[in-house]
Amino acid sequence: MAGIRIITPEAILSYPVLFEPRADKKGNLKYSCALVFTAGTDISAMMQAIEQAAIEKFGDKAPALLKKGRLKSPLRDDWDEKGYPEDSIFFNARASRKPGVVAAYADPRTGKPAVISDPDAVYPGQIVRASVTFYGFDVEGNKGVAVGLNNIQILRDGDRLDSGRAAQDEFDAVAPAPDLSDLDGDPLADLA
């Protein structure tokens, strides 16, 4: 699979499976996510990459076949069924190899984006960009362009798409903080 590798524009991360793979319908372990591009996002580079991947696999007639729907495009516009922002476009990306996940800020030791290894630091709704590869497929009469997931960069927080909340955000404190001045070591450990 050669394909066309690009860095996406900013997207909303949805259904992230980035740290531990899950079995797909055929039982193969995969990493995956959906990337949601809000209305007005410039997706022209992705459109070009999809067309190039189709030509690479199916020849010069591929762009016309994509337009007619005879080749499947990875881009979806059924945002309303998924509860995504109005008029957004999205695609699903998958990989057998674990994607790298990095932050927007630099690691002070290397100067490169800091590696994120904590699954709890990643959630659906964050604003990201991704390294993806568009590639043509022809499996059992099913033909089109799919998206391989390479790596993800978390750019900033966004509104959560799931109902998850931190415990500190769920509750109000109902008692004053205890006087911890007399405790040795880790004061919170002594409270347990």
C-alpha positions in Angstrom: 0.0 0.0 0.0 1.8 3.1 -1.2 -0.9 5.7 -0.9 -0.8 9.4 -0.5 0.3 10.7 3.0 -0.8 14.1 4.2 -1.2 16.1 7.4 -4.9 17.0 7.9 -6.2 20.4 8.8 -7.5 20.8 12.3 -10.3 18.4 13.2 -12.4 17.3 16.1 -11.3 13.9 17.4 -14.0 11.3 17.8 -14.1 7.7 18.8 -10.3 7.6 19.6 -8.8 4.1 19.9 -5.2 5.1 20.0 -3.5 3.3 22.9 -5.0 -0.2 22.9 -6.3 -1.8 19.7 -9.9 -3.2 19.4 -11.1 -6.0 17.3 -12.8 -5.0 14.0 -15.7 -6.9 12.5 -13.3 -9.6 11.2 -11.6 -9.9 14.6 -8.4 -8.1 13.5 -7.0 -5.7 16.1 -7.0 -2.1 14.9 -6.3 1.4 16.2 -8.7 4.0 14.9 -10.5 7.3 15.2 -12.9 9.6 13.3 -11.7 13.0 12.3 -14.5 15.6 12.0 -13.9 18.8 9.9 -16.2 21.6 10.6 -18.0 23.6 7.9 -15.5 26.1 6.3 -12.4 23.9 6.8 -10.2 23.9 3.7 -10.2 20.2 2.7 -8.8 20.7 -0.8 -5.5 18.9 0.0 -7.4 15.9 1.3 -9.7 15.9 -1.8 -6.5 16.0 -4.0 -5.0 13.1 -2.0 -8.2 11.0 -2.3 -8.2 11.6 -6.1 -4.5 10.8 -6.4 -4.9 7.6 -4.3 -7.8 6.6 -6.5 -5.8 7.2 -9.7 -2.9 5.2 -8.2 -5.1 2.2 -7.7 -7.7 2.4 -10.5 -6.2 4.6 -13.3 -7.1 7.9 -14.9 -10.9 7.2 -14.9 -10.9 7.1 -11.1 -11.9 10.8 -10.5 -15.0 10.4 -12.6 -15.8 7.1 -10.9 -15.5 8.8 -7.5 -17.9 11.6 -8.6 -20.4 9.1 -9.8 -20.2 7.1 -6.5 -18.9 4.0 -8.3 -15.8 4.2 -6.1 -16.3 4.9 -2.4 -14.9 8.0 -1.0 -13.8 8.0 2.7 -15.4 11.4 3.2 -18.8 11.3 4.9 -21.4 14.0 5.4 -24.0 12.3 7.6 -23.0 14.6 10.5 -26.5 14.7 11.8 -26.7 11.0 12.4 -23.5 11.1 14.4 -24.3 14.3 16.3 -21.4 16.2 14.8 -21.5 20.0 14.1 -23.8 21.0 11.3 -22.5 20.6 7.8 -19.3 19.0 9.0 -17.4 16.3 7.0 -15.6 13.4 8.5 -13.8 10.1 7.9 -12.7 7.1 9.8 -9.0 6.2 9.9 -7.6 2.9 10.9 -4.2 1.2 11.5 -2.7 -2.1 12.5 0.3 -0.3 13.9 -0.1 1.8 17.0 -0.2 5.5 16.1 2.1 8.0 17.8 0.3 10.6 19.9 2.0 13.9 20.6 1.1 17.3 22.1 1.3 20.7 20.5 4.0 21.8 22.9 7.7 20.9 22.7 9.4 18.4 24.9 12.1 20.5 26.7 14.7 17.8 26.2 14.3 17.3 22.4 12.5 20.3 21.1 10.1 18.0 19.3 6.4 17.6 20.1 6.0 15.9 23.5 4.9 12.3 23.5 1.5 11.6 25.1 1.4 8.2 26.6 -1.5 8.6 29.1 -4.8 7.4 27.5 -6.7 9.6 30.0 -5.1 12.7 28.4 -6.9 12.0 25.1 -10.7 12.3 24.7 -13.3 12.7 22.0 -13.8 16.4 21.3 -10.2 17.5 21.4 -8.9 19.5 18.5 -6.2 17.6 16.6 -4.5 17.1 13.3 -3.4 13.8 12.0 -0.9 12.2 9.6 -3.0 9.9 7.4 -2.5 7.9 4.2 -5.2 7.7 1.6 -5.1 4.5 -0.4 -7.2 2.7 -2.9 -8.8 -0.7 -2.0 -10.5 -3.4 -4.0 -11.8 -6.2 -1.7 -14.5 -8.6 -2.8 -16.0 -6.2 -5.3 -15.9 -3.3 -2.8 -13.8 -0.5 -4.3 -12.8 2.9 -3.2 -10.4 4.9 -1.1 -9.7 4.3 2.6 -7.7 6.1 5.2 -4.7 4.7 7.1 -4.0 6.4 10.5 -0.3 7.2 11.0 0.0 9.7 13.9 -2.1 12.2 15.9 -1.2 15.6 17.3 -3.4 17.0 20.1 -3.6 20.7 19.5 -5.9 21.8 22.3 -9.0 21.0 24.4 -12.4 21.1 22.9 -16.0 20.4 24.0 -16.3 16.7 24.9 -18.3 14.6 22.5 -18.9 12.0 25.2 -20.5 12.5 28.6 -17.3 12.0 30.5 -16.3 14.6 33.1 -13.6 14.8 35.7 -14.8 14.1 39.3 -13.6 17.6 40.3 -16.0 19.1 37.8 -18.9 16.8 38.8 -19.1 17.7 42.4 -18.9 20.8 44.7 -16.8 20.6 47.9 -19.3 20.1 50.8 -16.8 20.4 53.6 -13.8 22.6 54.4 -10.4 21.3 53.7 -8.8 19.4 56.6 -5.9 21.0 58.5 -2.9 19.1 57.0 -0.2 21.0 58.8 0.4 18.2 61.4 0.6 15.3 58.9 3.9 13.8 57.8 4.7 12.7 54.3 1.9 12.7 51.8 -1.1 14.3 53.5 -3.7 12.8 51.2 -2.3 9.3 51.8 -2.8 9.8 55.6 -6.4 10.7 55.0 -7.2 7.4 53.3 
